[in-house]
Every structure is written in structure tokens, then in C-alpha cells.
């Protein structure tokens, strides 16, 4: 079978010489992820924002869109001020500063991005109301959650329920703005993820002992003549002390499913929050006849980084472009969070699944000497991690402070209102 | 205020001073001043020769961003077509723009001290002595001979005007350099002959022409200082002097440049300029794959023939090559290296054998959406056996071979060959190509076409073989293969196609080539040491004139050097 390495005497001997410390599987199959996005179902039959079984009113705030002048007036600005603040001719709406004034619409002009509860929930940010969802039964309870398109009950995906009607995530597969943005980044060479599956049995399609790992690679994806990611390229594993997800699984008729939940795994996330933590993580993949791999990685992810990620992506820009009042995202994630790492504690995590499409690829050991012999941990080969200094605030990213763009050196120019974070906060990252 | 000087006007003036191609005043230096000189050929330098000259003069940092004039293939080689080429007006604009760009880079204030051999007395004024030193130094590199006093004086005058107008010595020097770079004496190799003192009534190539022939054959570059010195001293007219220079050229790593240029020409790599593949059939094809394939074949050729000095015929059978990530994907093998390129040997099960089973040959000589045994077979005969195939008749019906969704190409070709007019050529051209049918139009391994198992058996002149390995053995044993290389090397070096008068020479050289183990570097040296390599065929109608300042060179009628 293609790219299936059988344990011949020759190969075993050569691999043993090359890397005596690594376990060797009876078979190994390898892929590179060419697309991954939150596992959401678009319930409409047409378009990208139309009403559907998932979102009967269509994509949130699509009809009508948010009247930001009205929002600002309700926040205490005069209509003249609000119109000026939203006027494209207003120089403070420059590409550098965005629409920074939109931040200060909370109670007592608080910055709503870092004080989301200072602004009321709009009531227009509706959750998914359908019963069908993609994903994985994370808690083993078939009586809760959604039903999969194939009829499997107990699918846990409250991330979809909370945000599935937001323009960022709602569209047919591969067409939502979020999926396009972060996959384009990956497909244009920003980052790469490879998948390695290996087993001890004779038949990769039916093996009770499968290990599947998801790793970073330093080698870029390459597009083919049709603009798709090209098959059969070679990628090295880049050992990472943190971003590595290895699962215990089994395969039945080509379907690889977890045999146990992994307490905690980390991997690259297709979102502004680049590192995805998954608790009680599981997989559900299918090896296709054409050599591709498709399925899900699921688990409970911390929801606060999701909100912070969008705030740090320039809150006013995200709000304007994706038809959302970001505090609504905060409220929705908080409402539908369904997992507390500490029993009885705060529900800081929300059930989630990534839909993953991977194509055949060669995956090499980190030193590129040979193809990988098995899905295993490479953390021991990762460079020593330099202890990061905890940021004073999570709301600082690149040139963004508190969700708004600051100029070079932290300067914020705001006219006509001098609505800006205090200088001390810009410098310290705290308020 | 800086006065703008028309660069075009100045350059044109410089060209006028030199008289243009065919009216070139020739430097009269060397041990033996000839009584008369005859121009026997002009050959436009190729893009690689231009680039190599600039690199040799000013270093690899100089960026050469330009679209060069298209070259012309004649008698199987671009090197022969170069003798027929001129420069169009739009092409001259390109060269002129490039010359200005090079001048700007060379005389950029940050680096000019490394290029200018002197300091002007006053950087705001012209300095004739410094200009003269600069022009003489680089002019000799570009013209492949020392400049005449008139040629130098024209550039000094140009620099004077430029410096005065701009109040900047280096602005004037830029104009002088630009003028040199657009001079026909640089862009064309002017080959001249002089009376042979040892053979009255006979001509011999002058020393600088000999030096250029040697240098372009071995290094694809203009003669270096040592070779020019050997030309000036007359050493190249002696066996000892010639042998010494050939040995030096052969021993240099720059032989790789020469080999690359020769095989780019012989293997018709200009086809890469127009290569196109249907992404529906060959999604893996991309410009990166095309560029990689080209480089793979060149690396293979240079490694086998120049570095390892292997038997030329190994090109058709050796599976030693180099790959990168892009090619590894097409060949569907892992790329076990963190470097850009890595050595690789195809295993036996790959069914590959030699350069004919690399992506270059397999994809260049296929259709955009399908393989083509006919194209491949035709090119094997044309490129490696020197046996061109006639063009198909204008009214030929291709419909049966274009029905790509049925059967294999073999069955389609058999149907096509029901036309006896087609069959006569296809019987010769197709069998080698059919042996390569396990590789699709991109060069990817396959065993079936439209669900039908592909038959890769072939028979040529009663010799039966199967698949690429069988074809490799057939070619390796075919006498036409080394003989064609000898013919091409000779024609490439002298810039004209061989004819019946050369047959005995080609036969002798092929025999000697075999006696030395079919080593390519040996062949180059062997040919360069023969009198035929410098043999002068005085153009009919040429009227030798005595040299004098300025000396006029007799005009050769068009194509006379053929």
C-alpha cells in the first residue's frame, strides 16, 4: 500500500541503525494537513449567509447589519460625534488607528474589549438552533449534545452552538472568512502540520493499536498547478516542547478513533489564538481510498483565549468586518462553556472540534535522515524552552493594545475626542 | 544644475566610432602583425555568455535583470544559429537599459572603488588618464582583445562630456562603461583570420579569435587575462602554448559552466520557456517543478561527465542524480535532506534509467495533456543521434491519436499508422518513445492508461528491448550516440554545422573519443587540439585588406562562415 512501510527485514535493520532509540511500528502512514477549520455545519442550501436549519435568521447581524452610529449614540456619544467617529473621512479611522473609538462604548466610556461586561449583550447574536453538528462525543454521553450528519448521537460541540451563526465561522465548508483567512496563511507557507499514524498490526485499516500524532513541520506547503496543496511532498517534523498532539487509537475499516481521551494535548490552531489546548482530547479520522485523511480532532478548549484572540486582532476592525459586537462573543462563549477542569469549578473550557483534511505526504525525522518510523513523541528533541515572562495583560499583541491599534512607540492619535487608553497603560499593558 | 546627457546619443556615437559590426577596427597587437585580416564570422553572444562576462568583470553581486533577445536554432544548435543573428531595435533598447543598470551598479559610490583602478584627481571633473585606464581594463574583457586607440579615445571623449555635464567624474565613467556594454564588439563575437605565416596563401584564425573559441567552448565565458596574454604573445599558434592553455582550461572548475552551456544548447532546453501542462492531468506540474527539472538534468550531466569523468553513454543508463523537494514529489519519493538539493539514486523498481527518464526529457517532449512516444522518439533521434525527423505532412489526420480517453497510446498510434505516409516515419521514431510509456506526460511512473496495462516493448532495426532500462542499453550500445556528441561539440565550438567535408574528421574523432573511454572533458580537449577546430574557411567574396589604423576588415557575405 502506498506510503505504508511494511516491516521487512531490510527496512527494520536499516531503521534500527539510523535511530535505535525510536520504536518502530509495523506500519506507518503519513499526511500533511492541507485544510482545517472548526467543524461547523452550514444549514442553508444556498449562499453563504442565508437562513438555514442551523441559523433560521441567517448569519447573525446580516439583516440588518449593526448600525454603529446608533450603538455609539446609545453608549453616550452625541449623534454628531457618532457620525463623525464613523465617517470614513475622519482621519482617526486611518488604517493605523482603525475605528479605535468604538472601543470606548462601555459603561462610563470603558473599553468594551477588555471590559466586555461593561456593555450589554445585544440580543442579536443568536446561537445555533439546529440539532445536527459535526464533531466527537467527548463525554461518552449519547443523550447530550448534537447528532452527527451520520446519525451518531452525543456529539459535543458547544463552540459551534455558541459561535456557529457568526459570520466569521458560518459558511459552507472552506468558505467562512475565518477558515479562509487562517488556511490561506497556512497554505501560503506560514506554518505546516503533519499527521503520522502507525500501528502494530498487519492491516493498517483494522488495527487495535494505533498511535496518531500531529506535529509541526518547518517545511512549507507547496501548491500545485491547480492552486491546491500538492501531494507527496516531504516534510520534516519540528520537535516542539508544547505543540504536539499524540493520541491512542484503533482503526476499523479505515476509521481511526481514540481508544482513550488524552488529558491534555496542544497543537497549532487556525485562529488568532495560535496555540490550541484540548483537554480530554479525542480523534475520529477516516483513511480514504484516494490516500487522503479526513476527520476530527476534538476536546475541550479554553474559551477565553478565543475571545482575546479576536480582540487582539483589532477589535474595531473585527466588529466592522464580521458583523459582531465582540462582547456578544464573550457572553456566548461564557454561556455555552461546558467543561470545568476542576470538578465543580468554573467552566473555563468549551467543547470543540476541528475538521481536518490531510493529503499523502512523506514525513521525515527532524534531521531529515529517514522517514518517521512511528507516531511517537518528539518533545525530547525540542529545543529547551526559555521561560516566558508572563505578560502584564493578555490584551497586547503586535501593535494592538486593549484591542485597538496604537501608533509607533505606543502613541494613539484620537480626534476629535481624545479617546485613548491612558499613557501609563499603553506603556505597562495594564489598566 | 546637472545637465542631462543623452545616453542613447552617446552610445550611438560610440558605436559609430567603432564602425559597427563588420567594420570593426581591429587591434594590432601580438607577435606577428598580419598583412591582411578577414572576418570569417560574427556570432551574437548568448545570455549565459553575457552574464558570465559581467560576473567575471565585476563579480556575482551585479544583478542582471533583463529579457534577452531570443536565440535561433540552426543545424541542431543555438551556437550555429548565433552566427545568423542580429539585434532588433527593441532588443537593443533592452541591452541599452541593461547596460545602464550595470553601469549604475558598478559605479555605485558604495562599491566603485573596487571596480575603478584609479582615483580621479577631482571627482567633479573628467580625468582622462583614469578613464583611459578603466576603459582599457574592462574594454579588453568585453571585446576579448585590447581596444584600439580610437576605441579608447571615443570612450574617453564620452566620459569627458558626461563628467562636464554632470560635474561628476563617475557620471562620465558610467557613460563610457555603458558605451562599452552596448558596443557590437561586445555583443557579437567577431571572428577574424589572418594570413598564416607557415602556409602562404592560407589563413589562420588570429590569436584572440582562437582564445575566444577555446574559452567559450570550455567555460562559456570570454577569455581570461591569461588566455588573452597567450593570444597576444602568439603562444596559441604553437602546439605547446595551445596545449598548455587547454590543460589549464580543462583543469578549471569552470569547465562545469562550459558543459552546462553546451548541454543546454544540445538538449534544446529553450523548450522550457514554453512548457505548459494541463493542471487537470498533471496537477503536480508548476514552474518550480520545471525549473527544478532543468537543474536536475544539468546537475546530473555535470556530475557524471565533468566531476566524475564517467563514460558519456552512462547518461542513458545511470540512475545517479540529484533531486529537491519539488522533484521528490513528482518522483513520489521522500526527500531525505534538509538542504536544497541532495544526491539521489533511483532504485531498480523505479524503472528509470538515465536522463531520458528524468522529468526534463519526459515532460518537455510530451503534449500538455498527455505523453507522446512520437515526440520522445523524434527527440531521441534528433538530439542524441543527430538524425532529424521530417515535419509531418500538413494534411495529416491526427484525430485517432488525439482520442486520449481510449486504450493506450500504442493502440492509438497503430491506428494512426494505417496512413502509410505517416507510418514510414513513425516506424522509426515511435519505438524508443513507446519504451518510455511507463512515464506520463510529466514523467510520473504509471503502469496503466485508461485502465489498460501499458506495453513498453519496442523493436528497432531488429533489436528488441523493453521499457526504459531496455532503451538505455540499446542507446548505450548504439554507435550513433557518441558520434552525434562529437559532431555537436565540434559544431558548437566552430559555430557552423558539419557537412560532408567533415565526415572523416568526425569519424576519426569519434574513434579517438571511444579510445579514451568516452570521457566528455577528454573529448573537448581532443577537439580543441585539432587543426580543424581553428580551421578557416575563407568566405567566398571576401576581400582581404591590409591592416592599418584603423584597419578595415573584409566583409563576409551572409552565411559565409557556414
Interface residues (C-beta under 8 A of the other chain):
Chain A: X219 X222 X223 X224 X225 X226 X228 X230 X231 X232 X233 X234 X236 X362 X364 X367 X368 X369 X370 X371
Chain B: X277 X279 X280 X282 X283 X284 X285 X286 X288 X325 X326 X328 X329 X330 X332 X333 X334 X335 X336 X337 X338
